[in-house]
Amino acid sequence: MGATRETHGFDESGARTGAPSPRTRGARTQAPQRLTPLMAVQLAAPHTWPAAIMPIMLAIAFAIAGGHTVATPLALAVLGIGVLLQSAANTLNDYYDCVKETDDEDACVDPTDAVLVYNNVDPRAALRLAMGMVVAAFVLGAYVIFHAGLIPLGLGVVGAAFVVAYSAGRTPLSYLPLGEVVSGVVMGGIMPFAAYQALTLDLNGAVWLWCLPSMLLIGLIMLVNNTSDIERDTRAQRSTLAILLGRSRAVLLYRLVTVGSLALVCAIVAAWFPGGTVMLPFMVLAAIPLLQAMMRNPLTAERRLQSMPQVLNVNILIGAFYAVAVLIHASGLTVTAL
């Protein structure tokens, strides 16, 4: 459910540049290769992990701001669960793209964006890897449940179900105009809410409101990915939000969500965490160069190498400043802007 991997650009003829030559059709008969540790890391796509890490860091900040003492082992366990589920979603996405031949020899994709195809790996190895990640997440979840009760288990089961439903089934969620909403709500809402409850034993409904910027920003990752992949997804007979809107309107939505997320953080901090408002001017100033580049980005396939790092960086930047602002409020420090 996380962001998909970066791919190479195109030359003037429309062919991908920087990618090795695709395998020939005869290569399909070659014996499958073993899934190596490097391939496993590529399937997990660590560059997408901020989509899991930042919401949980926010949950930790919210817990501290609420006067709760956060146990470090418990916080690390919750963080590990988020990263494992994100990695499982990325791996499952590659698995189903391979078995459904969305990624094939003729697509000429970046090998790190189609690990199974370019390395001639049996896709069942990726499926086993993904299931192992989910099992590992639930093992960590057992530790969390021991300390926090069954509520995190229920929320975790819901999140895991969406992870599978995103890529699996006859009509997976990734083929529907629901990817942005589902990824935003699960990764940016359910996950930090579950983390907050596990850390505090408190079901605070305000956390959902405080997580709205996180939901928007994670949904934005999916919107950028799907808008950049309109042509490829159309050939795969997907019906994503970007395809329904068309590129021009999808780009407009992307710009509105980007600016709206920043404005929403400012509003939430001012209303609930006023002690941290001193960080807001610094956040805006730090974001301006990145936002300017994002506003100029047409989100075409040719610009994908720039688009995905931009949207991931804006998630990190806004999320980090947001968390620091909440922590400054929690500390009661009086900070004077320069």
VEXTOR-215507 format. One record per residue (C-alpha): residue in one letter; y, x, z; chain. Coordinates in Angstrom, 3 decimals, padded with zeros to 6 digits. Last residue first. Layout:
% residues N
nutor/Y/X/Z/lumse
A/Y/X/Z/A $
...
This chain:
% residues 338
nutor/Y/X/Z/lumse
L/034.528/015.205/015.322/A $
A/032.784/012.132/016.713/A $
T/032.652/011.886/020.481/A $
V/029.316/011.338/022.147/A $
T/029.062/009.486/025.444/A $
L/025.455/009.654/026.536/A $
G/023.779/006.536/027.868/A $
S/020.414/007.950/026.893/A $
A/019.229/004.658/025.382/A $
H/022.284/004.407/023.130/A $
I/021.671/007.952/021.946/A $
L/018.029/007.012/021.344/A $
V/018.995/004.006/019.212/A $
A/021.402/006.132/017.144/A $
V/018.707/008.801/016.736/A $
A/016.231/006.206/015.446/A $
Y/018.735/004.819/012.927/A $
F/019.721/008.307/011.781/A $
A/016.056/009.141/011.164/A $
G/015.302/005.864/009.387/A $
I/018.355/006.144/007.131/A $
L/017.503/009.703/006.079/A $
I/013.732/009.314/005.863/A $
N/013.821/006.085/003.855/A $
V/016.596/007.527/001.655/A $
N/014.384/010.547/001.029/A $
L/011.438/008.373/-000.017/A $
V/013.647/006.448/-002.446/A $
Q/015.033/009.632/-003.967/A $
P/011.665/011.415/-004.108/A $
M/010.252/008.440/-006.076/A $
S/013.103/008.133/-008.557/A $
Q/013.511/011.773/-009.597/A $
L/010.024/012.342/-011.009/A $
R/010.078/008.750/-012.239/A $
R/013.080/009.327/-014.488/A $
E/011.173/009.201/-017.800/A $
A/009.343/006.083/-016.637/A $
T/012.677/004.322/-016.286/A $
L/014.318/003.576/-012.966/A $
P/017.859/003.483/-014.449/A $
N/019.116/005.926/-011.770/A $
R/022.902/005.976/-011.466/A $
M/022.933/004.008/-008.195/A $
M/020.248/006.289/-006.807/A $
A/022.292/009.419/-007.476/A $
Q/025.317/007.888/-005.746/A $
L/023.128/006.779/-002.852/A $
L/021.838/010.314/-002.366/A $
P/025.332/011.773/-002.351/A $
I/026.601/009.016/000.014/A $
A/023.735/009.090/002.527/A $
A/024.976/011.976/004.665/A $
L/028.436/010.407/004.910/A $
V/026.966/007.023/005.809/A $
M/024.693/008.479/008.473/A $
F/027.498/010.586/009.921/A $
P/029.743/007.520/010.139/A $
L/026.893/005.601/011.864/A $
M/026.050/008.199/014.505/A $
V/028.908/007.209/016.826/A $
T/027.495/003.696/016.761/A $
G/024.702/004.838/019.080/A $
G/026.118/003.430/022.302/A $
P/026.455/000.100/020.549/A $
F/022.671/-000.431/020.422/A $
W/022.262/-004.188/019.985/A $
A/025.250/-005.396/017.906/A $
A/026.666/-002.153/016.491/A $
V/023.207/-000.712/015.881/A $
I/022.081/-003.891/014.154/A $
A/025.178/-004.102/011.922/A $
C/025.057/-000.441/010.883/A $
V/021.345/-000.678/010.126/A $
L/022.025/-003.789/008.044/A $
A/024.699/-002.020/006.005/A $
L/022.288/000.794/005.109/A $
S/019.579/-001.655/004.151/A $
G/022.036/-003.704/002.103/A $
V/023.090/-000.660/000.070/A $
T/019.506/000.071/-000.972/A $
V/018.547/-003.603/-001.288/A $
L/021.482/-004.304/-003.611/A $
R/020.752/-001.274/-005.781/A $
Y/017.073/-002.116/-006.143/A $
L/017.904/-005.748/-006.915/A $
L/020.200/-004.591/-009.736/A $
V/017.476/-002.247/-011.015/A $
A/014.992/-005.145/-011.019/A $
R/017.539/-007.251/-012.914/A $
S/017.865/-004.630/-015.654/A $
R/014.140/-003.787/-015.722/A $
G/012.818/-007.302/-016.187/A $
L/012.564/-009.767/-013.315/A $
L/008.945/-010.793/-013.868/A $
I/007.875/-007.243/-014.719/A $
A/009.664/-005.833/-011.661/A $
L/008.054/-008.445/-009.418/A $
T/004.642/-007.369/-010.616/A $
S/002.455/-009.300/-013.036/A $
R/-000.244/-006.804/-013.955/A $
Q/-001.981/-006.950/-017.289/A $
A/-002.784/-003.211/-017.302/A $
R/-000.601/-002.812/-020.405/A $
T/002.208/-004.511/-018.500/A $
D/001.641/-002.153/-015.576/A $
R/002.126/000.896/-017.825/A $
E/005.318/-000.470/-019.363/A $
I/006.802/-001.593/-016.042/A $
D/005.844/001.627/-014.219/A $
S/009.331/002.781/-013.185/A $
T/010.071/-000.742/-011.990/A $
N/006.796/-000.845/-010.061/A $
N/007.406/002.451/-008.265/A $
V/011.021/001.642/-007.450/A $
L/010.069/-001.808/-006.156/A $
M/007.240/-000.363/-004.058/A $
I/009.554/002.131/-002.403/A $
L/012.138/-000.630/-001.906/A $
G/009.605/-002.674/000.052/A $
I/009.549/000.253/002.449/A $
L/013.343/000.207/002.701/A $
L/013.566/-003.551/003.167/A $
M/010.923/-003.642/005.896/A $
S/012.578/-000.718/007.682/A $
P/015.970/-002.415/007.531/A $
L/014.388/-005.592/009.010/A $
C/012.794/-003.668/011.884/A $
W/015.472/-004.601/014.449/A $
L/014.882/-008.257/013.648/A $
W/011.135/-007.952/014.138/A $
V/011.713/-005.969/017.341/A $
A/013.724/-008.914/018.687/A $
G/010.433/-010.781/019.178/A $
N/009.570/-008.572/022.140/A $
L/005.853/-008.777/022.901/A $
D/005.769/-006.257/025.759/A $
L/002.837/-004.040/026.704/A $
T/005.354/-001.169/026.232/A $
L/003.628/001.423/024.033/A $
A/001.027/-000.882/022.516/A $
Q/003.578/-003.649/022.006/A $
Y/006.004/-001.274/020.282/A $
A/003.249/000.123/018.056/A $
A/002.127/-003.380/017.069/A $
F/005.732/-004.297/016.197/A $
P/006.109/-000.987/014.326/A $
M/003.013/-001.746/012.201/A $
I/003.615/-005.451/011.679/A $
G/007.167/-004.989/010.401/A $
G/007.824/-001.991/008.135/A $
M/004.274/-001.232/007.055/A $
V/002.959/-004.809/006.937/A $
V/006.180/-006.699/006.147/A $
G/007.498/-004.181/003.609/A $
S/004.135/-003.613/001.935/A $
V/003.528/-007.348/001.625/A $
V/007.027/-008.200/000.404/A $
E/007.197/-005.416/-002.178/A $
G/003.650/-005.999/-003.434/A $
L/004.006/-009.759/-003.815/A $
P/004.815/-010.134/-007.518/A $
L/001.066/-009.966/-008.250/A $
Y/-001.219/-007.246/-009.610/A $
S/-000.779/-005.091/-006.478/A $
L/-001.932/-008.093/-004.435/A $
P/-005.383/-007.774/-005.933/A $
T/-006.677/-010.400/-008.392/A $
R/-010.449/-009.942/-008.715/A $
G/-010.597/-008.194/-005.384/A $
A/-009.346/-004.904/-004.020/A $
S/-006.016/-003.060/-004.292/A $
Y/-003.608/-004.812/-001.924/A $
A/-006.402/-006.837/-000.343/A $
V/-007.798/-003.687/001.300/A $
V/-004.522/-002.635/002.948/A $
F/-003.769/-006.301/003.699/A $
A/-006.980/-006.582/005.696/A $
A/-006.169/-003.341/007.510/A $
G/-002.797/-004.746/008.610/A $
V/-004.333/-007.985/009.871/A $
V/-007.063/-006.039/011.688/A $
G/-004.411/-003.811/013.253/A $
L/-002.415/-006.798/014.502/A $
G/-005.513/-008.221/016.159/A $
L/-006.451/-004.844/017.618/A $
P/-002.880/-004.256/018.862/A $
I/-003.164/-007.550/020.817/A $
L/-006.507/-006.645/022.392/A $
G/-005.310/-004.701/025.411/A $
A/-002.734/-001.908/025.703/A $
H/-004.461/001.075/027.316/A $
F/-008.060/000.604/026.209/A $
I/-006.784/-000.982/022.997/A $
V/-004.911/002.217/022.135/A $
Y/-008.020/004.325/022.662/A $
A/-010.040/001.892/020.553/A $
G/-007.306/002.074/017.902/A $
L/-007.932/005.776/017.534/A $
V/-011.475/004.849/016.569/A $
F/-010.048/002.055/014.411/A $
A/-007.940/004.534/012.458/A $
A/-010.958/006.805/012.034/A $
V/-012.909/003.838/010.604/A $
V/-010.080/003.127/008.145/A $
M/-009.981/006.778/007.103/A $
G/-013.747/006.818/006.642/A $
M/-013.499/003.699/004.489/A $
A/-010.970/005.509/002.291/A $
L/-013.195/008.578/001.984/A $
R/-016.223/006.447/001.136/A $
L/-014.227/004.713/-001.597/A $
A/-013.028/008.079/-002.881/A $
A/-016.618/009.306/-003.108/A $
R/-017.558/006.069/-004.875/A $
P/-015.055/007.027/-007.559/A $
D/-017.424/009.783/-008.768/A $
V/-015.041/012.611/-009.544/A $
N/-014.230/013.635/-013.119/A $
N/-011.341/015.823/-011.932/A $
Y/-008.762/014.215/-014.184/A $
V/-009.995/010.683/-013.636/A $
L/-010.556/010.825/-009.879/A $
V/-007.252/012.520/-009.114/A $
A/-005.149/010.093/-011.116/A $
D/-001.603/010.605/-009.797/A $
T/-002.342/014.209/-008.816/A $
P/-003.632/014.776/-012.367/A $
D/-000.334/013.535/-013.847/A $
V/-001.108/010.795/-016.312/A $
C/-002.152/011.137/-019.938/A $
A/-003.012/007.405/-020.172/A $
D/-005.739/007.976/-022.780/A $
E/-008.186/009.522/-020.350/A $
D/-008.015/006.594/-017.986/A $
D/-005.975/005.274/-015.082/A $
T/-005.926/001.475/-015.273/A $
E/-009.623/001.917/-015.983/A $
K/-010.637/-000.835/-013.507/A $
V/-012.894/001.681/-011.737/A $
C/-010.132/004.309/-011.735/A $
D/-007.228/002.084/-010.695/A $
Y/-009.517/000.687/-007.994/A $
Y/-010.254/004.116/-006.523/A $
D/-006.681/005.368/-006.844/A $
N/-005.354/002.339/-004.929/A $
L/-008.109/002.753/-002.367/A $
T/-006.971/006.320/-001.738/A $
N/-003.308/005.340/-001.296/A $
A/-004.217/002.482/001.050/A $
A/-006.494/004.773/003.066/A $
S/-003.701/007.321/003.397/A $
Q/-001.302/004.660/004.690/A $
L/-003.963/003.427/007.118/A $
L/-004.555/006.979/008.362/A $
V/-000.823/007.681/008.742/A $
G/-000.269/004.510/010.775/A $
I/-003.286/005.122/012.996/A $
G/-002.123/008.686/013.655/A $
L/001.295/007.457/014.767/A $
V/-000.312/005.040/017.209/A $
A/-002.482/007.838/018.583/A $
L/000.526/010.163/018.865/A $
A/002.466/007.527/020.825/A $
L/-000.500/006.982/023.140/A $
P/-000.852/010.702/023.771/A $
T/002.928/010.987/024.442/A $
A/003.135/008.146/026.960/A $
V/006.406/006.275/026.450/A $
T/008.260/005.255/029.612/A $
H/010.012/001.964/028.985/A $
G/013.730/001.354/029.462/A $
G/014.171/-000.837/026.413/A $
A/015.887/002.019/024.579/A $
I/012.716/004.054/025.057/A $
A/010.640/001.299/023.460/A $
F/013.100/000.896/020.585/A $
A/012.962/004.648/019.934/A $
I/009.148/004.590/019.871/A $
A/009.220/001.632/017.482/A $
L/011.672/003.532/015.266/A $
M/009.301/006.501/015.162/A $
I/006.597/004.023/014.171/A $
P/008.702/002.729/011.277/A $
M/009.477/006.325/010.161/A $
I/005.889/007.591/010.137/A $
A/004.207/005.029/007.897/A $
A/006.567/005.045/004.895/A $
P/007.231/008.705/005.699/A $
W/003.573/009.260/004.740/A $
T/004.193/008.964/000.995/A $
H/004.470/012.739/000.416/A $
P/001.099/013.070/002.161/A $
A/-000.708/011.507/-000.836/A $
A/-004.120/010.643/000.733/A $
L/-005.713/011.065/-002.707/A $
Q/-004.117/014.501/-003.057/A $
V/-005.454/015.464/000.369/A $
A/-008.947/014.368/-000.655/A $
M/-008.610/016.322/-003.896/A $
L/-007.774/019.450/-001.901/A $
P/-010.736/018.843/000.426/A $
T/-013.039/018.689/-002.630/A $
L/-014.684/015.577/-004.088/A $
R/-017.706/016.943/-005.952/A $
Q/-017.667/016.654/-009.726/A $
P/-019.394/013.903/-011.700/A $
A/-021.928/015.026/-014.317/A $
Q/-020.434/014.861/-017.803/A $
T/-020.943/011.675/-019.820/A $
R/-017.341/010.597/-019.452/A $
A/-016.303/013.947/-020.897/A $
G/-017.169/012.629/-024.346/A $
R/-014.085/010.442/-024.244/A $
T/-011.925/013.532/-024.151/A $
R/-010.200/014.595/-020.996/A $
P/-006.469/014.479/-021.010/A $
S/-004.501/017.601/-021.867/A $
P/-002.670/018.925/-018.853/A $
A/000.496/017.215/-017.716/A $
G/003.918/018.835/-017.988/A $
T/005.213/016.274/-020.448/A $
R/003.904/012.776/-021.012/A $
A/004.137/011.556/-024.568/A $
G/006.936/009.185/-025.540/A $
S/007.959/011.039/-028.676/A $
E/011.118/012.285/-027.000/A $
D/009.145/013.880/-024.174/A $
F/007.954/012.003/-021.153/A $
G/008.073/012.745/-017.441/A $
H/005.288/013.734/-015.089/A $
T/003.998/011.476/-012.399/A $
E/004.848/011.035/-008.723/A $
R/002.276/009.395/-006.540/A $
T/002.213/005.800/-005.496/A $
A/004.165/004.595/-002.505/A $
G/002.129/003.014/000.207/A $
M/000.000/000.000/000.000/A $
